[in-house]
Amino acid sequence: MHLRLLILKLLKESERTGYDLIKIIEKELGWKPSSGSMYPILNELKKGNYIKVKEEGRKKLYLITKKGAQELNKMKSQVDGHMKHLSKHIGIFESLFGMKFGVSKAIGFVMGELKQGRIPFGQLGKDMMKFRILFLKKAMNEKKHEKMHKIVKEAHSKLEKA
């Protein structure tokens, strides 16, 4: 569903080729959908009358239809509902265990960005994923916890000042 949502969102902004869609998603998210996943979804969206194709020479430009715009709004509402539900449960979890991670606030921020039509994080998403993996690997060694704590506190402080 997420690739369908991204495709419809990007086509609502402007007509694009399949190649353009792949490149924009890669730039914004740091994840490159394969042509083997992109073009079957474009064909499925075309068959469902969510998008239409305009041929210009050898190029195929994809455009969103009225039905596609309605589907996009429906999908955004579903995602919004899921995120509100998740945020509520995370808030409960944080309250029960006295944890103040602020995850529910972060989810609210991300949802606000998505509602404004922006894809939050861009290239940072890829960097953060690498960081999370490295962090989890290092955290398995309890002897490194104190050093990791110091690094994370320093990074946190620098980010607050940035």
N, C-alpha and C positions, 0 to 999 in steps of 0.2 A: 504494500500500500504506500510506503513512503516514497518510492520512486515515482509512482503515479502522481502523488501529491506534488512532488517537486516539478515534474514535467508540466502539469497543469498550471502551477504557480508561475513558472517561467514563461509559458506560452500566453498567459494572461497579460504579462508585461509587454511581450513583443513576439512576432512570428520568428521562428528559428529553425535551423536545420537540426537533424539528429546529432551531427558532429558538434554544433554549437552547444546543444544541451549537455552533452558529455563534458565538454571543456568548462562550461560555466559551473556545473556541479562539482567537478574536480577542483576548480579554483576556490569555490565557496566553502566546500566541506572537506577538502583534502582526501576525498575518496572518488575514484574514477569508475563510474559504472561501465561495464563492458558493452560493446556493441551487441553482443549476444543477449544482453538483458534489456538494453535500451530499445532496439528496433522491434522486438516482439511486443513490448508494452505500447509503443507508438502505433503498431498495427492493431492491437486490441482496442486502444482508445479511438482509432479511426473507425473500426467496425462498429463500435458503440455510439458513433456520432458525437463523441466528446471533443474530437479535433477533426480538422480537415486538412487536406494537403493541397498546396499550390505549387505547381512545377514551373521552375524558371530555368530553362535549359536542362542541364544535368542535375541541378539542385532541386531538392524537395524541401519546401518550406512548410512547417507545421503551424497551424493556427488553431486557437481554441474556439469552440462553438458556444452558443448560448447554453446548450445542455452541459458542456464541459465546465463552464463558469459556475453553473448550479451545482455540479458534482464537486467542484473545488470547494465551494462554500460549505457543502454538506460534510466533506472530509475534514475541513478546518474545524467545524463544530464538533465532530467526533473526537478529534485530537484534543481540542480544548476540554471536552468533558473528561477524557482519560487523564489529562494533566491535572485538572482540578481534583479529581478523585485521588490520584497519586499524591498530590501535594497535601491533601487533607490527611491521608494516612501517614505520611512522613511526619507531618506536624504532630499527630497523636503519638507516634513512636518517639519523637524527640522529647515530648512532654513527659511521657511515661518513664523514660530512662534518664531524664534530666540532661539530655544532650542538647547542645546549642550549636548545631552544625549550620543552621540557616538554610538547609536544603530547600525547604518549602518556599523561602523567599527567592532563592535562585531560580526555581521552577517558574515562579511568577514572572521574574524578569525575562526568562527565555520565552515564555508564552507571549509576553507583551511585544517582544521583538518579532516573533513570528506573525502576530496579528498585524504588525505594521508592514509586513511583507519583506522583512529583512531576515536573512539567515545568520543567526548569531555565531560568532567565533571564527568563521572562515577558516583560514589556514591554522589558526590556533587549535582547532579541534584535533587535527592530526598530531600536532606537537603534544597536546595534553594526553592523547591516547598513549603515545610513546612514554610519556612521563609516568602515567598510571602503571603501565606494565613494569617499568624499571623500579618504581616505588614498591610495588608488591613483591617483586623478586628480592629486593634488598631488605624489605621488612621481615622476611622469613628468618633472617639472622638477627636474633635479639641483641647481640653484641653491637649491632650498628644502629640501634634505636636512638640512642642519645645523640649521635652524630647527625642522624637523619632529622631528628627533632630540631636541632640547631639550624640546619640547612633550610627546612621548611619555614621556621620562624623568620629567618633572614629574607627568604623569598617573599613571604607574606608582607613583611615590613616594606620591602622595595616596591611591591605592587601597590600598596596603599599610597605610597608617595608618587607613583607614576602618573 
